[in-house]
Structures are given as C-alpha cells and as structure tokens.
Amino acid sequence: MKVLVVEDKSEIAGCLAMVLGELGHEVVHATSVRKALETLGSSSFDAAVLDFELGGETSSAVVISLTRRGIPFIISSGRSAGDLPREFAGRPHLRKPYFLEELEEAVNSCRLRSDPSA
C-alpha cells in the first residue's frame, strides 16, 4: 500500500516510515497541512496516518480531503479520542505513544476498508 504520513516531528515520521517500509508499504511524508494537501493533489494513496496537531494547525483540512477521495486514515495524537473535535469522532485513532503492533493493526484495517477483497 502507498501510505501518506502527515507528521511534523521528524523523529516520529522517520520511525513511522521505517516501520511501515519494513511492513512492505511505500511511504510518502508531509510535514504540514499545506504539504499534505499538495501531496494529495499530485498523487494517489491507499491510506494515511495523520498527526492531529501540526505546527499550530489541526489536520481537519487533510481529513476532509481524504474523506472526499475515499482514502482511509488513522488519526495519531497525544489526546484521547474523546478529546478530539467532533469531526474526528468514530475515526480510527492511535494515542501517542503507541506500540508498533498497534500501528500495523490500524494500517491493516485501512487496507480492509479500502479493498474488502484484501
């Protein structure tokens, strides 16, 4: 799968890229909402992992873009799911820090949502 990682902390993004790469995924990294939207406009993706807060912004605009394109995604945040804005309710959520096995399971669930035959 081709996975968009939207994360402004380079250490976290690097770790995610390494782990997802080891799981056989192609990873593209964006460090801001603007870069994520530009990347979504120029490439297609099978899934995304989004940091909730990106340099003072939230990833709401990216969520809207992913939803319109039918791309499944996971919200990654230090906040609990109940502390996220209403538009994020019911979305897959990984609370930082999380185990790499949780990331793998969440990305695999995206695969199932994007391709029921997988």
Contact map, one row per residue, 1 for C-alpha under 8 A:
1110000000000000000000011100000000000000000011100000000000000000000000000000000000000000000000000000000000000010000000
1111000000000000000000001111000000000000000111100000000000000000000000000000000000000000000000000000000000000000000000
1111100000000000000000001111000000000000000011111000000000000000000000000000000000000000000000000000000000000000000000
0111110000000000000000000011110000000000000010111000000000000000000000000000000000000000000000000000000000000000000000
0011111000001001100000000011110000000000000000011100000000000000000000000000000000000000000000000000000000000000000000
0001111100001000000000000000111110010000000000011110000000000000000000000000000000000000000000000000000000000000000000
0000111111011000000000000000111100000000000000000110010000000000000000000000000000000000000000000000000000000000000000
0000011111001000000000000000011100000000000000000010011000000000000000000000000000000000000000000000000000000000000000
0000001111111000000000000000001000000000000000000000000000000000000000000000000000000000000000000000000000000000000000
0000001111111100000000000000000000000000000000000000000000000000000000000000000000000000000000000000000000000000000000
0000000011111110000000000000000000000000000000000000000000000000000000000000000000000000000000000000000000000000000000
0000001011111111000000000000000000000000000000000000000000000000000000000000000000000000000000000000000000000000000000
0000111111111111100000000000100000000000000000000000000000000000000000000000000000000000000000000000000000000000000000
0000000001111111110000000000000000000000000000000000000000000000000000000000000000000000000000000000000000000000000000
0000000000111111111000000000000000000000000000000000000000000000000000000000000000000000000000000000000000000000000000
0000100000011111111100000000000000000000000000000000000000000000000000000000000000000000000000000000000000000000000000
0000100000001111111110000011100000000000000000000000000000000000000000000000000000000000000000000000000000000000000000
0000000000000111111111000000000000000000000000000000000000000000000000000000000000000000000000000000000000000000000000
0000000000000011111111100000000000000000000000000000000000000000000000000000000000000000000000000001000000000000000000
0000000000000001111111111110000000000000000000000000000000000000000000000000000000000000000000000000000100000000000000
0000000000000000111111111110000000000000000000000000000000000000000000000000000000000000000000000000000000000000000000
0000000000000000011111111000000000000000000000000000000000000000000000000000000000000000000000000000000000000000000000
0000000000000000001111111000000000000000000000000000000000000000000000000000000000000000000000000000000100000000000000
1000000000000000000111111100000000000000000000000000000000000000000000000000000000000000000000000000000000000000000000
1110000000000000000111111110000000000000000000000000000000000000000000000000000000000000000000000000000000000000000000
1110000000000000000110011111000000000000000000000000000000000000000000000000000000000000000000000000000000000000000000
0111100000000000100110001111100000000000000000000000000000000000000000000000000000000000000000000000000000000000000000
0111100000000000100000000111110000000000000000000000000000000000000000000000000000000000000000000000000000000000000000
0001111000001000100000000011111000000000000000000000000000000000000000000000000000000000000000000000000000000000000000
0001111100000000000000000001111110110010000000000000000000000000000000000000000000000000000000000000000000000000000000
0000011110000000000000000000111110110000000000000000010000000000000000000000000000000000000000000000000000000000000000
0000011100000000000000000000011111110000000000000000011000000000000000000000000000000000000000000000000000000000000000
0000010000000000000000000000011111111000000000000000010011101100000000000000000000000000000000000000000000000000000000
0000000000000000000000000000000111111100000000000000000000000000000000000000000000000000000000000000000000000000000000
0000000000000000000000000000011111111110000000000000000000000000000000000000000000000000000000000000000000000000000000
0000010000000000000000000000011111111111000000000000000000000100000000000000000000000000000000000000000000000000000000
0000000000000000000000000000000011111111100000000000000000001100100000000000000000000000000000000000000000000000000000
0000000000000000000000000000000001111111110000000000000000000000000000000000000000000000000000000000000000000000000000
0000000000000000000000000000010000111111111000000000000000000000000000000000000000000000000000000000000000000000000000
0000000000000000000000000000000000011111111110000000000000000000100000000000000000000000000000000000000000000000000000
0000000000000000000000000000000000001111111100000000000000000000000000000000000000000000000000000000000000000000000000
0000000000000000000000000000000000000111111100000000000000000000000000000000000000000000000000000000000000000000000000
0000000000000000000000000000000000000011111110000000000000000000000000000000000000000000000000000000000000000000000000
0100000000000000000000000000000000000001111111000000000000000000000000000000000000000000000000000000000000000000000000
1111000000000000000000000000000000000001001111110000000000000000000000100000000000000000000000000000000000000000000000
1110000000000000000000000000000000000000000111110000000000000000000000110000000000000000000000000000000000000110010000
1111000000000000000000000000000000000000000011111000000000000000000000111000000000000000000000000000000000100110010000
0011110000000000000000000000000000000000000011111100000000000000000000111100000000000000000000000000000000000000000000
0011110000000000000000000000000000000000000000111110000000000000000000001111000000000000000000000000000000000000000000
0000111000000000000000000000000000000000000000011111000000100000000000001111000000000000000000000000000000000000000000
0000011100000000000000000000000000000000000000001111110000100000000000000011100000000000000000000000000000000000000000
0000000000000000000000000000000000000000000000000111110001110000000000000011100000000000000000000000000000000000000000
0000000000000000000000000000000000000000000000000011111111100000000000000000100000000000000000000000000000000000000000
0000001100000000000000000000001110000000000000000011111111100000000000000000000000000000000000000000000000000000000000
0000000100000000000000000000000100000000000000000000111110000000000000000000000000000000000000000000000000000000000000
0000000000000000000000000000000000000000000000000000111111000000000000000000000000000000000000000000000000000000000000
0000000000000000000000000000000010000000000000000000111111100000000000000000000000000000000000000000000000000000000000
0000000000000000000000000000000010000000000000000001110111111000000000000000000000000000000000000000000000000000000000
0000000000000000000000000000000010000000000000000111110011111110000000000000000000000000000000000000000000000000000000
0000000000000000000000000000000000000000000000000001000001111111000000000000000000000010000000000000000000000000000000
0000000000000000000000000000000010001000000000000000000001111111100000000000000000000000000000000000000000000000000000
0000000000000000000000000000000010011000000000000000000000111111110000000000000000000000000000000000000000000000000000
0000000000000000000000000000000000000000000000000000000000111111111000000000000000000000000000000000000000000000000000
0000000000000000000000000000000000000000000000000000000000011111111100000000000000000000000000000000000000000000000000
0000000000000000000000000000000000001001000000000000000000001111111110000000000000000000000000000000000000000000000000
0000000000000000000000000000000000000000000000000000000000000111111111111000000000000000000000000000000000000000000000
0000000000000000000000000000000000000000000000000000000000000011111111110000000000000000000000000000000000000000000000
0000000000000000000000000000000000000000000000000000000000000001111111100000000000000000000000000000000000000000000000
0000000000000000000000000000000000000000000000000000000000000000111111100000000000000000000000000000000000000000000000
0000000000000000000000000000000000000000000000000000000000000000011111110000000000000000000000000000000000000000010000
0000000000000000000000000000000000000000000011110000000000000000011111111000000000000000000000000000000000000000010000
0000000000000000000000000000000000000000000001110000000000000000011001111100000000000000000000000000000000000100110000
0000000000000000000000000000000000000000000000111100000000000000010000111110000000000000001100000000000000000100000000
0000000000000000000000000000000000000000000000011100000000000000000000011111000000000000001111000000000001100000000000
0000000000000000000000000000000000000000000000001111000000000000000000001111100000000000001111000000000000000000000000
0000000000000000000000000000000000000000000000001111000000000000000000000111110000000000000011110000000000000000000000
0000000000000000000000000000000000000000000000000011100000000000000000000011111100000000000011110000000000000000000000
0000000000000000000000000000000000000000000000000000000000000000000000000001111100000000000000111000000000000000000000
0000000000000000000000000000000000000000000000000000000000000000000000000000111111110000000000110000000000000000000000
0000000000000000000000000000000000000000000000000000000000000000000000000000111111110000000000100000000000000000000000
0000000000000000000000000000000000000000000000000000000000000000000000000000001111110001100010100000000000000000000000
0000000000000000000000000000000000000000000000000000000000000000000000000000001111110000100000000000000000000000000000
0000000000000000000000000000000000000000000000000000000000000000000000000000001111111000000000000000000000000000000000
0000000000000000000000000000000000000000000000000000000000000000000000000000001111111101100000000000000000000000000000
0000000000000000000000000000000000000000000000000000000000000000000000000000000000111111100000000000000000000000000000
0000000000000000000000000000000000000000000000000000000000000000000000000000000000011111100000000000000000000000000000
0000000000000000000000000000000000000000000000000000000000010000000000000000000000001111100000000000000000000000000000
0000000000000000000000000000000000000000000000000000000000000000000000000000000010011111111000000000000000000000000000
0000000000000000000000000000000000000000000000000000000000000000000000000000000011011111111000000000000000000000000000
0000000000000000000000000000000000000000000000000000000000000000000000000000000000000001111100000000000000000000000000
0000000000000000000000000000000000000000000000000000000000000000000000001110000000000001111110000000000000000000000000
0000000000000000000000000000000000000000000000000000000000000000000000001110000000000000011111000000000001000000000000
0000000000000000000000000000000000000000000000000000000000000000000000000111100010000000001111100000000000000000000000
0000000000000000000000000000000000000000000000000000000000000000000000000111100000000000000111110100011000000000000000
0000000000000000000000000000000000000000000000000000000000000000000000000001111110000000000011111100000000000000000000
0000000000000000000000000000000000000000000000000000000000000000000000000001111000000000000001111100000000000000000000
0000000000000000000000000000000000000000000000000000000000000000000000000000010000000000000000111110000000000000000000
0000000000000000000000000000000000000000000000000000000000000000000000000000000000000000000001111111011000000000000000
0000000000000000000000000000000000000000000000000000000000000000000000000000000000000000000000001111111000000000000000
0000000000000000001000000000000000000000000000000000000000000000000000000000000000000000000000000111111100000000000000
0000000000000000000000000000000000000000000000000000000000000000000000000000000000000000000000000011111110000000000000
0000000000000000000000000000000000000000000000000000000000000000000000000000000000000000000001000111111111000000000000
0000000000000000000000000000000000000000000000000000000000000000000000000000000000000000000001000111111111100000000000
0000000000000000000100100000000000000000000000000000000000000000000000000000000000000000000000000001111111110000000000
0000000000000000000000000000000000000000000000000000000000000000000000000000000000000000000000000000111111111000000000
0000000000000000000000000000000000000000000000000000000000000000000000000100000000000000000100000000011111111100000000
0000000000000000000000000000000000000000000000100000000000000000000000000100000000000000000000000000001111111110000000
0000000000000000000000000000000000000000000000000000000000000000000000000000000000000000000000000000000111111111000000
0000000000000000000000000000000000000000000000000000000000000000000000000000000000000000000000000000000011111111100000
0000000000000000000000000000000000000000000001100000000000000000000000011000000000000000000000000000000001111111110000
1000000000000000000000000000000000000000000001100000000000000000000000000000000000000000000000000000000000111111111101
0000000000000000000000000000000000000000000000000000000000000000000000000000000000000000000000000000000000011111111111
0000000000000000000000000000000000000000000000000000000000000000000000010000000000000000000000000000000000001111111100
0000000000000000000000000000000000000000000001100000000000000000000001110000000000000000000000000000000000000111111100
0000000000000000000000000000000000000000000000000000000000000000000000000000000000000000000000000000000000000011111111
0000000000000000000000000000000000000000000000000000000000000000000000000000000000000000000000000000000000000011111111
0000000000000000000000000000000000000000000000000000000000000000000000000000000000000000000000000000000000000001001111
0000000000000000000000000000000000000000000000000000000000000000000000000000000000000000000000000000000000000011001111
